[in-house]
Amino acid sequence: MRLAAVDIGSNTVHVLVADVIRGRLEDVAHFVEMPELGPQVARTGSIGPKANPALRALRSVLAKAAPFHYETLVAAATEAVRQAKDGEQFARQASEAIGAQVHIIPGKREAELSFKGAASRHAVKREWVMIDLGGASTEVCIGRGQELVRSTSLEIGSGVLSSKFLSDPPKPEERARLRRAALRELPQAPDGDVERLVATGGTASNLPTVLARRNPPAVLTTADLLQCEKRLDAGRALWVAGKVGLPASRVKAMRGGVEELLLFLDWYGLAMLHVSHQGLRHGMLLAYLERGGDWWR
């Protein structure tokens, strides 16, 4: 069986195509574009003129996925669409554009699905924490093995923080203001005596390539994150993008994201994080296998 999951996030539109082999997912293809809905919604409260670029991005990633001939498509929209006054209208437009229902999933369900995806590869027996760092929100889940024990959705995300606090390139005093803003939200994160931090989302999955484009590491230390921050801040985003092989828009979002990850490591008293390429979209597909059309509930 071959399935596909598309999610409309606050920075990005992703599609994942995966085969189901003996109950496990094996990635076949993945495509992404960055229409950046989050900063627009944070500024104005609406998607407004960003709707058309986002719909074009949605059609584009699905056109790239089409040759892989998946049988079923599941689709979700997250924080930016949840927050937007015109989010329901946009979801209807998106559903018409792709011929499948786009569900605006609540923050709690987003956390559950992201946890399910990450836990499929990264769970440990004792307590561990998953950080799903999105463009406008961050889902924080404490797990014990495959069980989700408690979770919280924090209204901080890499794209919104970067656009609100950081110029291009960032100045030290801007980073200090960003840290203070993020720290005000961290007390809402669930407590836990965790032995592992697993990070998923665009910032986490792309940070290893900032360190090494060949054989990027799967585990990042605090020192690695500080080195990433230094490289991301070394010049204007367009110049840095050429050096690290990522889009300039991704570089800008990662500048805020790396700061968040440093704060989470400190918050939970850990010195390294495990990078997960399994998250929301994998969780969507696993939930579909379990519950069919009710996967999003």
PLY file of the C-alpha trace (Angstrom):
ply
format ascii 1.0
element vertex 297
property float x
property float y
property float z
element edge 296
property int vertex1
property int vertex2
end_header
0.00 0.00 0.00
1.28 3.47 -0.87
-0.04 6.53 0.97
0.61 10.27 0.95
0.25 12.96 3.60
0.30 16.70 3.00
0.43 19.32 5.72
0.04 23.07 5.37
2.21 24.51 8.09
3.13 27.99 9.19
6.35 28.08 7.16
5.96 25.24 4.72
3.79 22.95 2.66
5.09 19.36 2.75
4.01 16.16 1.08
5.30 12.73 2.10
4.77 9.59 0.04
5.41 6.34 1.90
4.93 2.62 1.45
3.39 0.52 4.21
5.57 -2.57 4.70
4.62 -4.97 7.49
2.94 -2.15 9.38
5.92 0.20 9.11
6.33 3.24 6.89
9.14 3.39 4.35
9.64 6.84 2.82
9.37 6.97 -0.97
9.40 10.70 -1.74
9.17 14.05 0.03
8.63 17.52 -1.41
8.41 20.91 0.28
7.79 24.57 -0.54
7.81 27.60 1.78
4.87 30.00 1.30
5.35 31.27 4.91
1.80 31.81 6.10
2.82 32.23 9.74
4.40 35.71 9.66
1.46 37.04 7.63
-1.08 35.65 10.11
0.96 36.90 13.08
0.99 40.45 11.62
-2.57 40.72 10.33
-4.64 37.88 11.82
-5.54 36.66 8.33
-4.05 34.66 5.48
-5.36 37.22 2.98
-3.10 37.67 -0.06
-0.89 34.76 1.02
-3.69 32.33 0.08
-2.82 32.18 -3.61
0.93 31.54 -3.12
0.08 28.87 -0.54
-2.37 27.18 -2.92
0.24 27.28 -5.69
2.76 25.68 -3.32
0.21 23.00 -2.43
-0.49 22.18 -6.08
3.23 22.20 -6.83
4.25 19.64 -4.20
1.35 17.36 -5.12
2.22 17.58 -8.82
5.74 16.42 -7.93
4.32 13.59 -5.82
1.79 12.44 -8.45
4.23 10.25 -10.47
4.68 8.07 -7.37
1.06 6.87 -7.71
-0.11 6.82 -4.10
-3.50 5.28 -3.35
-4.77 7.62 -0.63
-4.01 11.24 0.34
-4.62 12.65 3.81
-4.26 16.40 4.39
-3.98 18.72 7.38
-3.46 22.39 8.19
-1.86 23.53 11.43
-1.18 26.63 13.55
-1.23 29.48 11.02
-4.52 28.27 9.52
-5.91 27.58 13.03
-5.16 31.17 14.06
-6.28 32.93 10.88
-9.70 34.61 10.79
-10.07 33.30 7.24
-8.60 29.87 8.04
-11.82 27.92 7.38
-12.25 29.66 4.03
-8.66 28.85 3.09
-9.08 25.20 4.10
-12.12 24.94 1.80
-10.11 26.43 -1.07
-7.24 24.06 -0.39
-9.60 21.07 -0.30
-11.02 22.02 -3.69
-7.51 22.53 -5.10
-6.33 19.02 -4.21
-9.56 17.02 -4.31
-9.20 15.85 -0.70
-10.48 17.21 2.60
-7.97 19.48 4.35
-8.61 19.14 8.09
-7.63 21.99 10.42
-6.33 19.88 13.28
-6.30 21.21 16.86
-2.98 21.78 18.60
-3.54 18.79 20.89
-4.14 16.45 17.97
-1.14 17.87 16.11
1.03 17.06 19.13
-0.38 13.51 19.30
0.29 12.88 15.61
3.80 14.34 15.71
4.56 12.20 18.76
3.23 9.08 17.03
5.51 9.71 14.05
8.63 10.41 16.12
7.95 7.56 18.56
7.89 5.06 15.69
11.68 5.46 15.45
12.96 7.26 18.56
11.04 6.08 21.65
12.99 4.96 24.73
11.70 3.03 27.74
12.05 5.85 30.25
10.63 9.36 29.86
11.70 11.32 26.81
10.59 14.59 25.26
9.67 15.34 21.66
9.89 18.91 20.37
8.03 19.54 17.10
9.31 22.95 16.13
6.93 24.54 13.64
6.75 27.95 12.03
4.18 29.46 14.42
3.84 26.93 17.22
5.88 24.29 19.00
4.40 21.02 20.21
6.09 19.58 23.29
5.32 15.97 24.28
6.56 13.85 27.15
6.52 10.15 26.35
7.30 6.89 28.07
8.09 4.38 25.41
5.37 4.61 22.76
2.92 6.16 25.24
2.20 9.90 25.18
2.08 10.95 28.82
1.42 14.70 28.54
1.76 17.45 25.96
1.46 21.18 25.39
1.29 23.42 22.33
3.35 26.60 22.79
2.57 29.63 20.66
6.16 30.16 19.63
7.65 28.99 16.34
10.78 29.47 14.30
9.27 31.48 11.47
7.27 33.91 13.59
10.11 34.45 16.08
12.59 35.07 13.29
10.38 37.51 11.42
9.42 39.38 14.60
12.83 39.72 16.27
15.67 39.14 13.81
17.01 41.31 11.02
19.20 39.97 8.21
21.77 39.12 9.48
20.70 39.06 13.15
22.29 41.31 15.75
23.26 40.00 19.23
20.76 42.26 20.99
17.98 40.93 18.71
18.82 37.37 19.70
18.68 38.42 23.36
15.15 39.82 22.86
14.09 36.62 21.05
15.40 34.50 23.92
13.49 36.56 26.47
10.27 36.19 24.46
10.71 32.42 24.12
11.60 32.01 27.79
8.30 33.59 28.78
6.54 30.64 27.09
8.73 27.79 28.34
7.16 27.50 31.83
4.07 26.14 30.03
6.08 23.19 28.71
5.29 19.89 30.44
7.64 18.82 33.24
9.55 15.58 32.99
12.67 13.81 34.14
13.65 12.99 30.57
16.64 11.06 29.32
16.34 12.04 25.64
15.22 15.04 23.61
14.01 14.28 20.09
13.47 17.24 17.76
11.40 17.15 14.59
10.22 19.78 12.10
11.99 21.76 9.39
14.58 23.47 11.58
15.64 20.25 13.30
15.81 18.15 10.14
17.89 20.74 8.26
20.33 21.78 10.99
22.63 18.75 10.51
23.32 19.82 6.92
24.48 23.21 8.19
27.25 21.34 10.00
28.06 18.81 7.27
26.42 18.44 3.88
28.02 15.02 3.52
27.14 12.55 6.28
25.19 15.03 8.45
25.00 13.93 12.11
21.85 12.42 13.60
22.64 13.74 17.08
23.51 17.39 17.81
25.25 18.69 20.93
24.87 22.13 22.45
28.23 23.02 20.89
26.91 21.86 17.48
23.86 24.10 17.81
26.03 27.08 18.72
28.18 26.37 15.66
25.03 26.21 13.51
23.89 29.55 14.92
27.26 31.10 14.08
27.10 29.83 10.49
23.46 30.88 10.00
24.28 34.41 11.25
27.50 34.78 9.23
25.94 37.03 6.58
22.74 37.86 4.77
20.38 34.92 4.34
20.85 34.74 0.57
24.63 34.44 0.98
24.34 31.87 3.79
21.84 29.90 1.71
24.45 29.46 -1.03
26.97 28.19 1.52
24.70 25.63 3.22
22.58 24.57 0.23
19.21 25.64 1.64
16.66 28.27 0.53
17.13 31.74 2.03
13.65 31.57 3.58
14.65 28.37 5.37
17.84 29.98 6.66
15.81 32.85 8.15
13.40 30.51 9.92
16.21 28.31 11.24
17.83 31.31 12.92
14.93 31.49 15.33
14.55 27.74 15.54
18.11 27.03 16.64
17.66 29.47 19.53
14.54 27.63 20.63
16.29 24.27 20.56
19.14 25.63 22.69
16.59 26.87 25.23
14.78 23.51 25.32
18.01 21.61 25.91
18.79 23.90 28.83
15.20 23.68 30.12
15.29 19.89 30.31
18.90 19.72 31.52
20.27 17.88 28.49
23.34 18.41 26.34
22.31 16.78 23.06
19.29 16.25 20.86
18.32 13.48 18.47
17.10 14.66 15.07
13.95 12.95 13.83
12.87 12.93 10.20
9.65 11.28 11.36
6.97 13.59 12.72
3.56 14.96 11.85
3.18 13.49 8.37
4.33 10.03 9.48
1.91 10.28 12.42
-0.93 11.20 10.05
-0.30 8.10 7.96
0.06 5.81 10.98
-3.21 7.20 12.38
-4.89 6.61 9.02
-3.76 2.98 9.12
-5.32 2.65 12.58
-8.51 4.69 12.19
-9.17 5.26 8.50
-11.05 8.47 7.72
-11.21 9.42 11.40
-7.38 9.73 11.59
-7.58 13.45 12.30
-9.98 13.28 15.28
0 1
1 2
2 3
3 4
4 5
5 6
6 7
7 8
8 9
9 10
10 11
11 12
12 13
13 14
14 15
15 16
16 17
17 18
18 19
19 20
20 21
21 22
22 23
23 24
24 25
25 26
26 27
27 28
28 29
29 30
30 31
31 32
32 33
33 34
34 35
35 36
36 37
37 38
38 39
39 40
40 41
41 42
42 43
43 44
44 45
45 46
46 47
47 48
48 49
49 50
50 51
51 52
52 53
53 54
54 55
55 56
56 57
57 58
58 59
59 60
60 61
61 62
62 63
63 64
64 65
65 66
66 67
67 68
68 69
69 70
70 71
71 72
72 73
73 74
74 75
75 76
76 77
77 78
78 79
79 80
80 81
81 82
82 83
83 84
84 85
85 86
86 87
87 88
88 89
89 90
90 91
91 92
92 93
93 94
94 95
95 96
96 97
97 98
98 99
99 100
100 101
101 102
102 103
103 104
104 105
105 106
106 107
107 108
108 109
109 110
110 111
111 112
112 113
113 114
114 115
115 116
116 117
117 118
118 119
119 120
120 121
121 122
122 123
123 124
124 125
125 126
126 127
127 128
128 129
129 130
130 131
131 132
132 133
133 134
134 135
135 136
136 137
137 138
138 139
139 140
140 141
141 142
142 143
143 144
144 145
145 146
146 147
147 148
148 149
149 150
150 151
151 152
152 153
153 154
154 155
155 156
156 157
157 158
158 159
159 160
160 161
161 162
162 163
163 164
164 165
165 166
166 167
167 168
168 169
169 170
170 171
171 172
172 173
173 174
174 175
175 176
176 177
177 178
178 179
179 180
180 181
181 182
182 183
183 184
184 185
185 186
186 187
187 188
188 189
189 190
190 191
191 192
192 193
193 194
194 195
195 196
196 197
197 198
198 199
199 200
200 201
201 202
202 203
203 204
204 205
205 206
206 207
207 208
208 209
209 210
210 211
211 212
212 213
213 214
214 215
215 216
216 217
217 218
218 219
219 220
220 221
221 222
222 223
223 224
224 225
225 226
226 227
227 228
228 229
229 230
230 231
231 232
232 233
233 234
234 235
235 236
236 237
237 238
238 239
239 240
240 241
241 242
242 243
243 244
244 245
245 246
246 247
247 248
248 249
249 250
250 251
251 252
252 253
253 254
254 255
255 256
256 257
257 258
258 259
259 260
260 261
261 262
262 263
263 264
264 265
265 266
266 267
267 268
268 269
269 270
270 271
271 272
272 273
273 274
274 275
275 276
276 277
277 278
278 279
279 280
280 281
281 282
282 283
283 284
284 285
285 286
286 287
287 288
288 289
289 290
290 291
291 292
292 293
293 294
294 295
295 296
